[in-house]
Amino acid sequence: MSTATMTEVWHPNVGTFVAQTRKMLINGQWVNAQSGKTFPTYDPATGKVLAHVTEGDKADIDLAVQAARKAFEQGPWRKMTSSDRGKVIWRLADLLESNLEEFAQLESLDNGKPLTIARAADVPLAVDLFRYMAGWTTKIEGNTIPISVPYMPGAEFLAYTRREPVGVVGQIIPWNFPLLMAAWKLGPALAVGCTIVMKPAEQTPLSALRLGELIIEAGFPEGVVNIVPGYGETAGAALASHPDVDKVAFTGSTEVGKLILNAASGNLKKVTLELGGKSPSLVLSDADLESGIPGVASAIFFNHGQCCAAGSRLYVEKSIFDTVVAGVADQAKQITLGPGMNPSTQMGPLVSVEQQQRVLEYLESGLAEGAEAVAGGKRRGDQGYFVEPTVLVKTTSTMKVIQEEIFGPVVCAEPFQDVDEVIQKANNNIYGLAAAVWTKDLSKAHRIAARLRAGTVWINCHNIFDAALPFGGYKQSGWGREMGHEALDLYTEVKSVCAKLA
């Protein structure tokens, strides 16, 4: 494993974009913060300042919510035909696709992820999400309901339901997939006719702000989408608690999700939460190891392990445990670390010095409690926020590295002998976001999938996402679902209408 050197391959527009202090988008205009403050965003590969961004706080959130409320109550967005609304969303998808390389480079620079991954996954998946949701705009339907009223014999009624937009939505975006998570939240809200105030993560605001430029270009009316960068403790808290926000959607840690929930209680706004995970991968003795070993390695090392669904707990049937662990460790040792913008990089740095320190503290804790690193286990280099891909063995269920979400490239491997026992172990966690089963016996795989307490179960694969496939968690992994038609339900209210005909 080697640390690749930086390669300058910036898109012409990217250099210009990061060179200017980025403003916030409120009511269709790019404006400075009321306070005049800005904050830096850093290049995780070097630790150096990448760009400066306007710092929003409560005063700016107030203005953005006012703009969103006016756009919802008085603007043309809700009055558009559903077909016309779909065309605008589709146009945004086209614009994003035509600027794919620019967005991929912004994501790589700001987040640290390999440019190859941003090109192949982050941006195309965001494009697909907008197109999928654009198609739903004409299919948000209610029902006619035959009713019987025993105390009005002979009366006739027309009863039906309408699905209407919930209103002004606050959306708080994480830093691990900045563009894609913004799309996951924007798509369904826009499809049903909501207006939005979005706060991107302070670590990675650039792609959301560039997306704001495309939103204007696509023809969204003023105030429909407002983007206010800032810190979670100020801008995020103000958005979650705002009395004129009808719903808040958050993706991030379970700890912060609970704070969001408490803040939202003031006006009982609706809340959806996509939170943490500690996802188990179960490898049975009859698994195809030629695909299974790289599969479970990718499950944890994809996106540097900064993935809520990462396969961070690896349970392997005892007869093949040594083979699988050796294979995953070999995969880890072959990963090339480096700046995301380097074409040879397979794993970039963690997003921030705080995240790097968090992961290193978990490693210290695990090793101190008796775990053993058969690959990785420490920081890489003295520049940037790099941590080696790590495989831990000799872990026990009481260790922090097993119970808590590390959110880094660290997998804990344990052997098992009994399937019933390992299912119980897999479910013995506060999280329930995802899981994976590796076996050639598909009947057994489906039986196990039914017993795993997780919102997504992958069979002989991991990290497969599609705009039509709902994603979300059980237990403390959150409330509600992203993507799929289930997401649309969470941005609508159901209204019953009953008319007496005779």
C-alpha positions in Angstrom: 0.0 0.0 0.0 1.4 3.4 -0.9 0.3 7.0 -0.6 -0.2 8.5 -4.0 0.9 12.0 -4.7 -1.5 14.8 -5.7 -2.2 15.3 -9.4 -3.6 18.6 -10.7 -6.5 17.6 -12.9 -9.0 20.4 -12.0 -11.8 21.2 -14.4 -11.5 24.8 -15.5 -14.7 25.8 -13.7 -13.6 24.1 -10.5 -10.6 26.3 -9.9 -12.8 29.4 -10.5 -15.5 28.1 -8.2 -13.3 27.4 -5.2 -11.3 30.7 -5.7 -14.3 32.8 -4.9 -16.1 33.1 -1.5 -19.3 31.2 -2.0 -22.5 32.9 -1.0 -25.8 31.3 0.2 -28.9 31.0 -1.9 -32.0 32.7 -0.5 -35.1 33.5 -2.6 -33.3 32.9 -5.9 -30.4 35.3 -5.0 -26.8 34.7 -3.9 -26.3 36.7 -0.7 -23.9 37.2 2.1 -24.7 36.2 5.7 -26.4 38.8 7.8 -23.4 38.6 10.1 -20.9 38.9 7.3 -19.1 35.8 8.5 -17.4 33.2 6.4 -15.9 29.8 7.2 -13.2 27.7 5.5 -13.7 24.3 4.0 -10.6 22.1 3.8 -9.0 19.8 1.4 -8.8 16.5 3.4 -5.8 15.3 1.4 -3.6 18.2 2.6 -5.5 19.8 5.5 -5.2 23.1 3.7 -8.0 25.6 3.1 -9.8 24.7 -0.1 -12.4 27.5 -0.2 -14.3 30.0 1.9 -18.0 29.9 2.3 -20.6 32.3 3.7 -21.6 31.2 7.3 -25.3 31.2 7.8 -26.9 31.3 11.3 -30.3 31.8 12.8 -30.9 35.2 11.0 -30.2 33.7 7.6 -32.3 30.6 8.4 -35.2 33.0 9.2 -34.9 34.7 5.9 -34.6 31.4 4.0 -37.7 30.0 5.7 -39.6 33.2 5.0 -38.7 32.9 1.3 -39.7 29.2 1.3 -43.0 30.0 3.0 -43.8 32.7 0.5 -42.9 30.5 -2.4 -45.1 27.7 -1.0 -48.1 29.8 -0.2 -48.0 32.4 -3.0 -45.5 31.3 -5.6 -46.1 29.4 -8.9 -44.6 26.1 -7.8 -47.7 24.5 -6.3 -49.8 26.0 -9.2 -47.7 24.3 -11.9 -49.2 21.2 -13.4 -47.5 18.1 -12.1 -46.2 17.5 -15.6 -44.5 20.9 -15.7 -43.0 20.4 -12.3 -41.6 17.1 -13.5 -40.1 18.8 -16.5 -38.2 21.3 -14.3 -36.8 18.5 -12.1 -35.8 16.5 -15.2 -34.1 19.6 -16.6 -32.0 19.8 -13.4 -31.0 16.2 -13.9 -29.9 17.0 -17.5 -27.9 20.0 -16.3 -26.2 17.9 -13.6 -25.3 15.2 -16.1 -23.8 17.7 -18.5 -21.6 19.0 -15.7 -20.7 15.6 -14.3 -16.9 16.1 -14.4 -17.1 19.4 -12.6 -19.2 18.0 -9.8 -17.1 14.9 -9.5 -14.0 17.0 -9.0 -15.8 19.2 -6.5 -16.8 16.1 -4.5 -13.3 14.7 -4.6 -11.7 17.9 -3.5 -14.1 18.7 -0.7 -14.8 15.2 0.6 -11.6 13.4 -0.2 -13.2 10.5 -2.1 -11.5 9.1 -5.2 -12.5 11.0 -8.3 -13.1 7.7 -10.1 -15.8 6.9 -7.5 -17.4 10.3 -7.7 -17.6 10.0 -11.5 -19.0 6.5 -11.5 -21.3 6.6 -8.5 -22.0 9.9 -6.7 -23.0 12.1 -9.7 -24.7 9.5 -11.9 -26.8 8.2 -8.9 -27.8 11.8 -8.2 -28.8 12.3 -11.8 -30.8 9.1 -11.8 -32.6 10.1 -8.5 -33.8 13.4 -10.0 -35.1 11.6 -13.1 -36.8 8.9 -11.1 -38.6 11.5 -8.9 -39.5 13.7 -11.9 -41.4 10.7 -13.2 -43.4 10.5 -10.0 -44.8 14.0 -10.2 -47.7 12.8 -12.3 -48.5 9.8 -10.2 -49.1 11.2 -6.7 -52.7 10.1 -6.4 -55.4 9.8 -3.8 -58.3 7.3 -3.7 -62.1 7.3 -3.9 -63.6 5.6 -1.0 -67.1 4.1 -0.7 -68.5 5.0 2.7 -71.5 3.9 4.7 -73.0 6.2 7.3 -75.4 4.2 9.5 -77.0 7.3 11.0 -77.9 8.7 7.6 -79.8 5.9 5.8 -80.2 6.5 2.0 -77.7 9.3 1.9 -75.1 9.3 -0.9 -71.6 10.7 -0.6 -68.5 11.2 -2.7 -65.5 10.6 -0.5 -61.9 10.8 -1.7 -58.4 11.5 -0.5 -55.8 14.0 -1.8 -52.1 13.8 -1.3 -50.8 17.4 -0.7 -47.3 18.7 -0.1 -46.4 18.9 3.6 -45.2 22.5 3.1 -41.8 24.1 4.0 -39.1 21.4 4.6 -35.8 21.8 6.3 -33.2 19.4 5.0 -29.8 18.8 6.7 -27.3 17.0 4.6 -24.3 14.9 5.7 -20.7 15.1 4.5 -20.1 11.5 3.4 -22.1 11.8 0.1 -22.8 15.5 -0.1 -24.3 15.7 -3.6 -26.1 12.4 -3.6 -27.6 12.9 -0.1 -28.8 16.4 -1.3 -30.5 14.7 -4.3 -32.0 12.0 -2.1 -33.7 14.7 0.0 -34.5 17.3 -2.7 -36.0 14.8 -5.2 -39.1 13.7 -3.4 -39.7 17.0 -1.8 -39.7 18.8 -5.1 -41.7 16.1 -6.8 -44.7 16.6 -4.5 -44.5 20.4 -4.5 -42.8 21.3 -1.2 -40.4 24.2 -0.8 -37.0 23.7 0.9 -34.4 25.2 3.1 -31.3 23.1 2.9 -28.2 23.2 5.1 -25.3 21.3 3.7 -22.6 19.9 6.0 -20.0 22.5 7.0 -17.3 20.1 6.0 -18.5 19.7 2.4 -20.8 22.5 1.2 -19.4 23.1 -2.3 -21.4 20.7 -4.4 -24.7 21.8 -2.9 -23.9 25.4 -3.6 -22.9 24.6 -7.2 -26.1 22.6 -7.5 -27.9 25.8 -6.4 -26.6 27.4 -9.5 -28.1 24.6 -11.6 -31.4 24.9 -9.8 -31.6 28.5 -10.9 -30.6 27.6 -14.4 -33.2 24.8 -14.6 -36.0 27.3 -13.9 -37.1 26.7 -10.4 -39.1 29.6 -9.1 -37.5 31.9 -6.5 -37.7 30.6 -3.0 -38.5 27.0 -3.9 -34.9 25.8 -2.9 -32.8 27.9 -0.5 -29.3 26.7 0.5 -27.8 28.0 3.7 -24.3 26.7 4.6 -23.3 27.0 8.2 -22.5 25.0 11.4 -24.9 22.4 12.9 -24.9 24.1 16.3 -26.2 27.3 14.8 -27.8 27.1 11.3 -28.7 23.4 11.7 -30.3 23.9 15.1 -32.2 27.0 14.0 -33.6 25.1 11.0 -34.6 22.1 13.1 -36.4 24.2 15.7 -37.9 26.8 13.4 -41.6 27.3 14.1 -42.5 27.9 10.4 -40.9 24.7 9.1 -43.4 21.9 8.6 -40.9 19.0 8.3 -37.3 18.4 8.9 -35.3 15.6 7.2 -31.8 14.8 8.6 -29.1 12.3 7.7 -26.2 11.9 10.1 -25.3 10.4 13.4 -27.9 8.9 15.8 -26.6 11.2 18.5 -27.3 14.3 16.5 -30.6 12.8 15.2 -31.9 12.8 18.8 -31.0 16.4 19.1 -32.9 17.2 15.9 -35.9 15.3 17.2 -35.9 17.3 20.4 -35.5 20.6 18.5 -38.4 19.7 16.2 -40.8 19.1 19.0 -41.6 22.7 19.5 -44.2 22.8 16.7 -44.5 19.0 16.3 -43.0 19.2 12.9 -42.8 15.9 11.0 -39.3 14.3 11.2 -37.5 11.8 9.1 -34.1 10.5 10.2 -31.5 8.4 8.4 -29.0 7.7 11.1 -26.1 5.5 12.1 -25.4 1.8 11.4 -23.2 -1.0 12.5 -24.0 -3.4 9.7 -23.2 -7.1 9.9 -21.9 -9.2 7.0 -22.6 -12.9 7.4 -20.3 -15.2 5.4 -21.5 -18.8 5.4 -19.1 -21.8 4.6 -20.7 -22.4 1.2 -20.2 -18.8 0.0 -18.4 -18.1 -3.2 -15.2 -16.7 -1.7 -13.8 -15.6 -5.1 -16.5 -12.9 -5.1 -17.3 -12.9 -1.4 -13.9 -11.8 -0.1 -13.6 -8.7 -2.3 -17.3 -8.2 -1.6 -17.0 -8.0 2.1 -13.8 -5.9 1.8 -15.6 -3.4 -0.4 -18.5 -3.4 2.0 -16.3 -1.7 4.6 -13.6 0.1 2.6 -15.9 1.7 0.0 -16.0 5.5 0.6 -13.2 5.0 3.3 -15.7 3.3 5.5 -17.6 6.6 5.8 -20.8 5.0 4.8 -23.7 4.5 7.2 -24.4 1.0 5.7 -20.7 -0.1 5.8 -20.2 -3.8 6.6 -18.3 -3.1 9.7 -19.1 -6.3 11.6 -17.9 -9.4 9.7 -19.1 -12.8 11.0 -17.5 -15.8 9.2 -18.4 -19.4 9.6 -15.5 -21.0 11.6 -14.4 -23.5 8.9 -13.5 -20.7 6.5 -12.7 -17.9 9.0 -8.9 -17.9 8.6 -9.2 -17.9 4.8 -11.7 -15.1 4.7 -9.8 -12.9 7.1 -6.5 -13.5 5.3 -8.2 -12.5 2.0 -9.8 -9.4 3.4 -6.5 -8.4 5.1 -4.7 -8.9 1.8 -7.4 -6.7 0.0 -6.8 -4.0 2.6 -3.0 -4.1 2.2 -3.3 -3.7 -1.5 -5.5 -0.5 -1.4 -3.7 2.6 -2.7 -4.2 5.5 -0.4 -3.9 9.0 -1.7 -5.6 12.3 -2.6 -9.0 11.7 -4.2 -7.9 13.7 -7.3 -5.1 11.3 -8.1 -6.3 8.8 -10.8 -4.5 5.9 -9.0 -6.1 6.5 -5.7 -8.4 3.8 -4.4 -9.1 5.2 -1.0 -8.8 8.9 0.0 -8.5 10.6 3.3 -11.2 10.8 5.9 -13.2 14.0 5.7 -11.7 16.0 8.5 -9.1 16.0 11.3 -11.9 15.4 13.8 -13.1 12.3 12.0 -9.6 11.0 11.7 -9.1 11.5 15.4 -12.4 9.7 16.1 -11.4 6.7 14.1 -7.9 6.6 15.6 -9.4 6.7 19.1 -11.6 3.7 18.3 -8.6 1.8 17.1 -6.7 2.6 20.3 -9.7 1.5 22.3 -10.0 -1.8 20.4 -6.3 -2.7 20.6 -6.2 -1.8 24.3 -9.2 -4.1 25.0 -7.4 -7.0 23.3 -8.3 -6.8 19.6 -5.5 -7.5 17.1 -4.9 -5.7 13.8 -4.0 -8.1 11.0 -4.0 -5.2 8.5 -3.7 -1.5 9.1 -4.5 -0.1 12.5 -3.0 3.3 12.4 -2.7 6.7 10.7 -1.0 6.9 7.3 1.5 9.8 6.7 1.8 13.1 8.3 -0.2 15.2 5.8 -4.0 15.0 5.4 -6.5 12.8 7.2 -5.5 9.3 6.1 -6.2 6.2 8.1 -5.1 2.7 6.9 -7.7 0.2 5.9 -7.9 -2.0 9.0 -9.0 -5.5 9.8 -9.4 -6.4 13.5 -9.7 -9.9 15.0 -10.1 -11.2 18.5 -12.9 -8.8 19.2 -15.7 -9.4 21.6 -19.3 -8.2 21.7 -18.7 -5.9 24.6 -16.0 -3.9 22.9 -16.7 -0.3 21.7 -15.4 -1.2 18.2 -18.2 -3.8 18.0 -21.0 -1.9 19.6 -20.5 1.7 18.3 -20.3 3.1 14.8 -16.7 4.0 13.9 -17.5 5.5 10.5 -14.1 4.7 9.1 -12.2 1.9 7.3 -12.3 -0.6 10.2 -13.9 -4.0 10.1 -14.1 -6.4 13.1 -14.1 -10.1 12.2 -15.4 -12.9 14.4 -16.0 -16.6 13.7 -19.3 -18.4 14.3 -20.5 -22.0 14.2 -24.3 -21.8 14.5 -26.5 -19.8 12.1 -29.1 -19.1 14.8 -26.4 -17.8 17.1 -24.9 -15.5 14.6 -28.3 -14.0 13.6 -28.8 -13.2 17.3 -25.3 -11.6 17.4 -26.0 -9.6 14.2 -29.3 -8.3 15.7 -27.7 -7.5 19.1 -27.0 -3.9 18.4 -28.8 -0.5 18.7 -28.6 -0.1 15.0 -30.6 -1.8 12.2 -29.7 0.0 8.9 -28.3 -2.8 6.7 -26.9 -6.3 6.6 -25.5 -8.7 4.1 -25.5 -12.5 3.7 -23.0 -14.4 1.6 -24.0 -18.0 0.6 -24.7 -20.1 -2.5 -27.9 -21.4 -0.8 -30.4 -18.8 -1.8 -33.2 -20.5 0.1 -31.1 -20.2 3.3 -30.2 -16.6 2.4 -33.8 -15.5 2.1 -34.7 -17.2 5.4 -31.8 -15.4 7.1 -32.7 -12.1 5.5 -36.2 -12.3 6.9 -34.8 -12.7 10.4 -32.3 -9.8 10.3 -33.5 -6.6 11.9 -32.3 -4.2 9.2 -33.9 -1.9 6.7 -31.8 -3.4 3.8 -30.4 -6.9 3.5 -28.1 -7.6 0.6 -27.5 -11.1 -0.6 -24.1 -11.8 -2.2 -23.5 -8.1 -2.7 -23.3 -4.9 -0.6 -23.8 -1.2 -1.1 -26.2 -1.6 -4.0 -28.4 1.5 -4.3 -31.1 2.5 -6.8 -33.5 5.4 -6.8 -36.4 2.9 -6.8 -35.1 1.0 -3.8 -36.2 2.4 -0.4 -33.4 2.9 2.1 -33.6 3.4 5.8 -33.3 1.7 9.1 -34.8 -0.2 12.0 -34.2 0.7 15.7 -31.8 3.7 16.2 -30.9 3.8 12.6 -33.7 6.2 12.0 -37.3 6.9 11.0 -38.7 6.7 7.5 -37.2 5.8 4.1 -35.2 7.6 1.4 -35.8 6.8 -2.2 -38.5 4.7 -3.7 -42.2 5.8 -3.7 -42.1 5.4 0.1 -40.1 8.6 0.3 -42.9 10.5 -1.4 -45.4 9.6 1.4 -43.1 11.3 3.9 -43.3 14.6 2.1 -47.1 14.6 1.8 -50.2 15.0 3.9 -53.4 13.0 3.3 -56.5 15.0 3.1 -60.0 13.4 3.2 -62.8 15.1 1.3 -66.4 14.1 1.8 -69.3 15.6 -0.2 -73.0 14.8 0.4 -74.6 14.2 -3.0 -78.1 13.2 -2.0 
